[in-house]
């Protein structure tokens, strides 16, 4: 009943005529199907509200002449990452990213071809030891380390998975003790994987401020390691100049290019870095064509201009300053993405999709299609 009422409201908002052969019936069928298999699962819909109700409210905020543009954009350009799709990216991480890397290292150590590593008991044991000496660190709750743990049960120990960047001295000591119990008194973690769900621009992960100071998630991890190493001395479980691996389940092309440049610069210029060589990987790299382009997407970009509330920029002022921006109308770092992730909408996506504002007089109050949990004000 609720869906039927919401569909009728969408028809009224869009000016669709009713009837068996009307376009409205085709749209109803498509909306019901997509709601059922994807959109209704979005984590931040409010109680009693699901996708079709949210779509009706979202469309109603636009002037009548702009609603078709907004609807066409939603139907043809929005990319939605469902829980099942994200879970697949998490489950393939160890077998398709970690395993080939460690197998190459072990093959070099044993003087054999990578495909020969598991052909002997000695090779299999060497690989198991190298895997045990690898630490996995979740950079946020989006890293979904709970799913990773279940996916690697029996292969990766619970004592080599950290769910948060906040690691106290007792945890470091425990990690070290369990590692030495498994591999011997001199054992250290030689490889560290920093895991995050998504990067749209790369600036949140690592950046250098105008005053020369480093900032971002990598800097926080680096500072935590420096502090713990000074306190714990030989009991600290990470090897000197350990190999660092940065992995995102999903990355935009813009973010990957930015990370390549930023990490290369950091390796050359970061005097207090605790890591040695760095590799960067992702489960899926979104193509550059996903970004909204003025030629192909002029209609929705025009709506981004005309329906943007400047109050949103003021609310996010400090966060925007980190990217040398004054407005978020095309998304953080001007990524202009039409991307939705089931557990939250990235701020790199256009705010027309996620922003909710109570505008001051004369400005437009923005209504979200997929409300974002905002961590930046």
N, C-alpha and C positions, 0 to 999 in steps of 0.2 A: 504493500500500500504506500509506504513512504517513498519507494523508488518511483512508483507510478505518479505520485504527486510531484516529485522533483522533475520527472521527465516532462510532465505537463507544464511546469514552470519554465523549463528550458525552451520548450516549444513557444511559449508565450513571449519569453525574452527575445528569442531569435526570430519570431514572426513566422514560424513554420506552420503551414496549413495542415490540418488533420485529414486523414483519408487513407484507404488501403494502399493506394499507389503513390502516396505523397512521399517526398524525401524524408519527412519526419520519421516514418516507420523504419526506413533503412538506418537512420541515425540512432533511433531507439535501440535497435538490435545490436548495433556496434557498441554503443555506450554500455548496455547491459553486459555484453560479453567481456569488454575490457575492464569494467568495474569488478566483475566476478573473478577474473583470472589474475588481475594485477592491482588496479588502483585502490580498491577498497582496503587493501592491506597496509596502506600507508600508516606509519606509526603515530603521526601527530594529528590525525583527525580527532575532533572533540567528541565527547560522548553523545551518541544519538545522531551524529553526522558522518556520512561517508562520502564517497567521491561525487556521485551525481548531485547531491545537495550542494556540495562545495562548488561544483562547476556552475550550477545555476547562479549562486551568489557571486561568483567570480565574473561571469559574463555580464551580470546586471550592472556592474560598476562602470562599464563602458557605455558611451553614447551609442544609440541604435545603429548609426552608420559605421561604427567601429567593431561591432560584435562579431560580424562574419570574419573579419581579419583575425580577431583573437581566437575564434573557434577553429579556423583553418590552421592557424599556427599550432594550437594544442594538438590537433588531430594528425598533422603531418610532420611536425618537427620535434615534439617532445620525446625524449628518450627516458624510459623509466627502468631502473635496475631493481628487480624484484629480489626477495630473500633467496629464492632458489638459484638465481643467477649469481648472486654474491657468494652463496655457499659453494658453488662450483669453483669459483675463482680461489676461494680459501682452500678447498680440498686439493686442488692441483698445485698449490704453492710448493710443498715439499717435494713431491715426485718430479715436477717439471722445472723447478728453479733450483732448489737446494741440492737435490740428489745429483744432477749432472755436474754441478760445480765441485762438490766434494769428491765425486768419482774421478774427476780429472786430477785433482790434487793427489789422491791416493795412487792413481796410476803413475803419476810422475814420481812419487815416492818409491814405488815398487819397481819402476822401470818396465811397465807393461802398458798395453793399450787399454783405454778406458773400458772397453767392452769385455776385457779379460779380468777385471778386478774381482768379480764375483765367481770366477771359475775355480778358485782355490779357497780352502778354509782360512789361510793366512790373509788373503785379499779381502774376504768377507769380514773378518775380524777387524782389519785395519780400517775398513769403511765404517763399521759400527762405532769404533773408537773415535773416528773423526766426526761422525754425526753427534756422538755424545759430548764432544768438546765444542759444540756449537750452541750459542745462546740466542734465544728468540725473545725480543722485547716488543711489547705492544705500546704504541705511542699514544693511544687514546682508546676510549671505549669502542670506537668504530673499527678498531683492529680485530675485534671479534676473536680474541684469543681462546674463548670457550669453545668455539667451533673448531679452531685449529687444534686444540688439545684432543678433542674427540676424533678428529680426522686422522691424527697421527698416533693414536693410542697403540701402545706396543712397540712403537718405533722411536718416539721422542719421549724422554722422561719428563715427568711433571716438574722435576728439579732443574730444568733448563729452559723453562718458559716463564717469563715475567709479564704480568698483565698491565703494568703501569710504569711510568717514568719515575715515580716516587719510590725509591728503593732505599730502605734503611740499612744501617751497618749490620744488623742481625741477619737480614736477608742475604746480604753479600757473603757473610761468613758461612751461612747455611749452604748457599750455592757452591762455594768453594769446597766445603767439607764433603758434600755428596759427590762432587766431581772427583776429588782425590780418592774417595772410597771406591769409585768405579774404575778409575784409570791409573792410579798411583800417586805417590806423594808430590810429584813435580807437575801434576796436571794443571793446565790453565785453559780457559776458553780462548781458542785461536780465531774463531769466527763469530761475529755478532750480527744478527739480522734485526734491523729496526723496521717494524711493520706498521703500516697505516692503511686505512681503507681507500682514501681518495686524495689526489692532489690535482688542483685545477690550474695553479700558477707557479707553484714551487717556492713562493716567497715565505709562506708560513713555516716551511721546513728549515730553510736557512737563508739568511740575508745579512748584509753588513750595513750598519747605520752610517749616517754622514760623519759621525765622530770617530769612525773606525771600529766601533765595538760590534761584535757578532751577536746575532739574535736569532730566535727561531727554535724549533723543537730539537734540532741537532745540537745547538749551543747548550740547551738545557741538559741534554744527555751528557755532552762533553764535560760540562761543569760538575755534574753529579759524579762522574767517573773520577775526575781530578780530585775532588774532595774526598771520596771514599778511598782512593789509592793512598792519599797522604795519611789518612787515619789508620788504615788497616795494614799498610806495608805489604809484607810477603803473603799475608792472608788474603789479600785482594785477588779475586779469581780470574780477572781478565789478563791475558798476555800483554806484554808491552807491544805497542804498535800492532794491535790485533787487526785482522781484516774486517772492514766494515761493509755491510751489505744493506742497502736501502731498498725496501720493497713496498710498493703500493699495489693493492689489488686492482685499482683502476687509476689510470693517469691520462690526462689530456696530452696531446702532442705538444702544446705550449709549455706545460709543466715539465715534461721530460727534457725538452731542449733547454729550459731554464735551469733545471737541476744539473744537467751535464756541465753547463757553463759555471754555475755557482760552486759546485763541488770542485771542479778543476781549479778555480780561483782560490778556494779555501785551502786546498792541499798545498798550494804554492805560498800562501800568505798568512795562514793561520798558525801563529807561533806556538800556541798552547794546545793544539789538537792532540788527542790521546790515541787516535787510530792511525793505521798505516794506509794500505791500498783500499780503494773504495770501488764497489760495483753498484750499479743502479738497475733495478728491474721492475717490471709490472706484470700483473696478470693479464690485463688488456690495456692497450694504448688506443684511446679514442682518436679518431682521425681529425685532422685540422678542419675538415669540411663540416664538423659538428658545430663549430662556432658560427653564430649568426653573422651573415655577411650583408653589407649594405646593398649589393646588387640583387641577391636572391631573397633577402629577408627585409626589404625596406619597409613593408607594412608594419610588422611587429616592432621593428626598431623605432619607427615613428611613434608607436604607442608607448614605448619605453620612455620617450622624451616627454610626451604630452600628459601621461598619467603618472609621472614620477612625483613623489612627495619629497621636497627638499628637507623636511624634518627627519627623514630616514638618514640622510647624509650627516646631519648634525648629531644624530644618535650614535652613528658609527665613526665619528670624526677621528678619534684616536686610532682606531683600527685602520682607517683609510690612509692616515698619515704614514703608516709603516710601508705602504705601497706607493707613496708619493701621489695620492689621489685626493680629489676633493668631492667626487660624486661616485655613487655606486649604481647609477641608473642602468649600466650595462653589466652589472655584476662586479665582484671584487677582481681587481687587476684587469678590468675590462675584458674578461674572458667571454662574456656574452653567450653563455651556454644555455641550452634548453634541457638541462639534465636534472632528473629527480632520482634520488636514492631512497629506497623503502624506509630506512630508519631516520633520514633527515634530508633536506634539500641543501645542496652546497650553496654558499654565498657567492660562488663564481657564476651561478645561474642568474638569469635576469631577475631582478626583484619583482617584476610583474607576476612571477610564479609564486614567490614565497613571502613577500613583505606584507605586514599588517600594521597600519598606522592610523592614528587619530590626528588628522591634519588640522593645522591652524586655519583660520578663516582665509578663504581664497585659494587654498591648495586642495589637491585631491587626496582623499582618504583611501589608501590602498587596501584591497581585499585579497588574501592569498588563495591560490588554488591548492597548493600544498604548503601548509604553514611550516615555517622553519623554526627550530629551536635555536635561538640566537645566543651565542657565547661571547658576543662582543658588544654588549650594551643593550 
